[in-house]
Each structure stands twice: as C-alpha cells, then as structure tokens.
C-alpha cells in the first residue's frame, strides 16, 4: 500500500476530512489531496504531523511493508505510562487487561 493510500485509508477510518488534516499539518487541502494521490511526497516534518493527526507511527505511514501493523499512538502512550508503574501495579493492570481480552473472546465465540 502506498503512502497516499495509507493516508486516505486511515483518514477515512478516523472520520477526518482532508481539511481537518491540512489544518493540523499547516498545509492546504490541495496538498493533502496530492499526498493521497501520490502526486507529491510530504516533507519529513509534514509526514510526521500527518502521522500524529492520524494516530499512527511515522514508521507505519512511511513503510512500504504492507505487513507492518498499525501502531496506535494512544495505546503506545498508555503502555509507556504502565511501564512507569510499580511492579505490583503493572501486575494488576496486566490481570485486568487479560481478563477483559478473555471475556471479549468468549463473547465473540458465543455470538
């Protein structure tokens, strides 16, 4: 998937308009349109801003590897916060997450 295709796909998933992205990045809507059509490539600075507004890593956005998973920046930031907790608190958070995942999988299996 090309850079432009990734921008378009994620922008639409996030229900953002080209104007929304352009406003955050500080470029015109036409520039975002050209990025999405792969007519031009954004500067590293603008690509980084696009990644931030879309909530993905710059690595994901720029990678030509279609197998690279989307890194949700919000989740990544939460993980960083969890890492700063005491070992006891990390264990508690892990148990809560594991229980939630288990329950979600169970619900899906019986749905």
Secondary structure, DSSP 8 states (H G I E B T S, - for coil): --HHHHHHHHHHHTT--HHHHHHHHTS-HHHHHHHHTTSS---HHHHHHHHHHHTS-HHHHH---TTS----HHHHHHHHHHHTS-HHHHHHHHHHHHHHHHHHHHHHHT-
